[in-house]
């Protein structure tokens, strides 16, 4: 007996849990009322439930079903007022809404795709511009490198020229010094020659009259 009671309670509990997880919809009837009891004489807990309204199943008994409305009201109504699926009118509205949302999503996706294409074109253009600038900079760098090599060669040539100039200047200075020394020696020689000539002339002037006197004296004898 106890086992039967426990089995019955378990079965009832399972039915209640399965009913709580189930959702049904008001059938394609304009308005439906739910009541406290199974009889139509019972007080209505909510009136005017529109077709397509989702209801949470709480219990089932014979041809009636106990439900909870979205507003939280609970009550019984005949099971022929409900359906397991959305009613056709509500399905059409639902599908129309889904179609509208799908079209909007498509439009948004196309706009996003177009923006992505525009961005991609801008990126491609930017890459081409950067590539051109990179090539230009590489050419400029190559030109600068060549100028640097030329400048280095010029500097090296100038250094060599400066060395040669300095060497030639030293040679010129040496030759000038030798020339000055030679000029000084020539001047000294000419001075000595002039002085010797002067001395010889003086001596000759002094000695020549004496020679004539001697000749005159010898003739007088």
C-alpha positions in Angstrom: 0.0 0.0 0.0 2.8 2.4 0.9 4.6 1.6 -2.3 1.5 2.3 -4.3 1.1 5.7 -2.6 4.7 6.6 -3.2 4.5 5.5 -6.8 1.3 7.6 -7.2 3.0 10.6 -5.6 6.0 10.2 -7.8 3.9 9.9 -11.0 1.9 13.0 -10.0 5.0 14.9 -9.3 6.5 14.0 -12.7 3.3 15.0 -14.4 3.3 18.4 -12.6 7.0 19.0 -13.5 6.4 18.1 -17.1 3.3 20.4 -17.2 5.2 23.3 -15.7 7.9 23.1 -18.5 5.2 22.9 -21.2 4.0 26.0 -23.1 0.7 26.1 -25.1 -1.0 28.9 -27.1 -4.6 30.2 -27.2 -6.1 28.8 -30.4 -7.4 30.9 -33.3 -10.3 32.3 -31.4 -10.8 36.0 -30.7 -10.9 36.0 -26.9 -10.8 33.3 -24.2 -11.5 33.4 -20.4 -9.9 31.3 -17.7 -11.8 30.4 -14.6 -11.1 29.2 -11.0 -12.8 25.8 -11.6 -13.7 23.5 -14.4 -17.3 24.7 -14.7 -18.3 27.7 -16.8 -20.1 29.0 -13.7 -16.8 29.4 -11.9 -15.4 32.9 -11.4 -13.2 34.1 -14.2 -9.7 35.0 -13.1 -8.9 36.7 -16.4 -11.0 37.6 -19.4 -10.3 38.4 -22.9 -7.1 36.5 -23.5 -6.3 37.1 -27.2 -5.5 34.3 -29.5 -1.8 33.5 -29.8 -1.1 34.3 -26.1 1.5 31.9 -24.7 0.3 30.1 -21.5 2.3 28.0 -19.1 0.7 24.6 -18.4 0.3 23.9 -14.7 -2.0 20.8 -14.7 -4.3 18.7 -16.9 -7.6 17.2 -15.9 -10.0 15.4 -18.4 -10.8 18.0 -21.1 -9.5 21.0 -19.1 -6.1 22.4 -18.6 -4.8 24.7 -15.8 -2.6 27.5 -17.1 -0.7 30.6 -16.0 -1.0 33.8 -18.1 1.9 36.2 -18.9 0.3 38.5 -16.2 0.6 35.7 -13.6 -3.1 34.8 -13.3 -3.9 31.1 -13.0 -7.1 29.3 -14.1 -8.8 26.5 -16.0 -10.1 26.5 -19.5 -11.2 23.8 -22.0 -8.4 22.2 -23.8 -10.0 22.8 -27.2 -9.2 26.5 -26.7 -5.5 25.8 -26.8 -3.0 24.5 -29.4 0.5 23.2 -29.1 1.7 25.5 -31.9 1.2 29.1 -32.8 -2.1 29.8 -34.6 -2.0 30.5 -38.3 -2.7 34.2 -38.0 0.0 34.7 -35.3 2.3 32.5 -37.4 1.8 34.8 -40.3 2.5 37.9 -38.2 5.5 36.2 -36.6 6.8 35.1 -40.0 6.2 38.6 -41.3 8.1 40.1 -38.4 10.9 37.6 -39.0 10.9 38.4 -42.7 11.1 42.1 -41.9 13.9 41.5 -39.5 15.7 39.4 -42.0 15.3 42.1 -44.7 16.6 44.7 -42.3 19.5 42.4 -41.4 20.2 41.9 -45.1 20.2 45.6 -45.7 22.5 46.2 -42.7 24.7 43.4 -44.0 24.8 44.9 -47.5 25.7 48.3 -46.0 28.3 46.7 -43.8 29.7 44.8 -46.8 29.8 48.0 -48.9 31.5 49.9 -46.1 34.0 47.0 -45.8 34.6 47.1 -49.6 35.1 50.9 -49.4 37.5 50.5 -46.5 39.3 47.7 -48.4 39.7 49.9 -51.4 41.0 52.7 -49.3 43.5 50.2 -47.7 44.6 49.0 -51.1 45.0 52.6 -52.3 47.0 53.4 -49.1 49.2 50.3 -49.6 49.9 51.3 -53.2 50.7 54.9 -52.1 53.0 53.6 -49.3 54.6 51.2 -51.7 55.3 54.1 -54.1 56.6 56.3 -51.3 58.8 53.4 -50.2 60.2 53.0 -53.7 60.8 56.8 -53.9 62.6 56.8 -50.6 64.7 53.8 -51.6 65.7 55.7 -54.8 66.5 58.8 -52.8 68.5 56.8 -50.3 70.4 55.2 -53.2 71.1 58.7 -54.6 72.2 59.9 -51.2 74.5 56.9 -50.9 76.0 57.6 -54.3 76.5 61.3 -53.4 78.1 60.3 -50.1 80.5 58.1 -52.0 81.3 60.9 -54.4 81.7 63.3 -51.5 84.0 60.9 -49.8 86.1 60.5 -53.0 86.2 64.3 -53.3 87.3 64.7 -49.7 90.0 62.1 -50.2 91.2 63.8 -53.4 91.2 67.1 -51.7 93.2 65.7 -48.8 95.7 64.3 -51.3 95.8 67.6 -53.2 96.3 69.5 -49.9 99.2 67.1 -49.2 100.7 67.7 -52.7 100.2 71.5 -52.3 101.9 71.4 -49.0 104.8 69.4 -50.4 105.1 71.8 -53.4 104.9 74.8 -51.0 107.7 73.3 -49.0 109.8 72.8 -52.2 109.0 76.4 -53.2 110.1 77.6 -49.8 113.2 75.6 -50.0 114.0 77.0 -53.5 113.2 80.5 -52.3 115.6 80.1 -49.4 118.3 78.7 -51.8 117.7 81.5 -54.2 117.9 84.1 -51.4 121.2 82.5 -50.3 122.5 82.5 -53.8 121.5 86.1 -54.3 123.2 87.0 -51.1 126.4 85.1 -52.2 126.3 86.8 -55.6 125.9 90.2 -54.0 128.9 89.4 -51.7 131.0 88.4 -54.7 130.0 91.4 -56.7 130.8 93.5 -53.7 134.2 91.9 -53.4 134.8 92.3 -57.1 133.9 96.0 -56.9 135.9 96.5 -53.8 138.9 94.7 -55.4 138.5 96.8 -58.6 138.4 100.0 -56.5 141.5 99.0 -54.6 143.4 98.1 -57.7 142.4 101.3 -59.4 143.4 103.3 -56.3 146.8 101.5 -56.2 147.3 102.0 -59.9 146.5 105.7 -59.5 149.0 106.0 -56.7 151.7 104.0 -58.4 151.4 105.4 -62.0 152.7 108.9 -61.1 155.7 107.5 -59.4 156.6 105.5 -62.4 156.6 108.6 -64.6 158.8 110.5 -62.2 161.4 107.8 -62.4 161.4 107.9 -66.1 161.9 111.6 -66.2 164.8 111.5 -63.8 166.6 108.9 -65.9 166.3 111.1 -69.0 167.8 114.1 -67.3 171.1 112.3 -66.9 
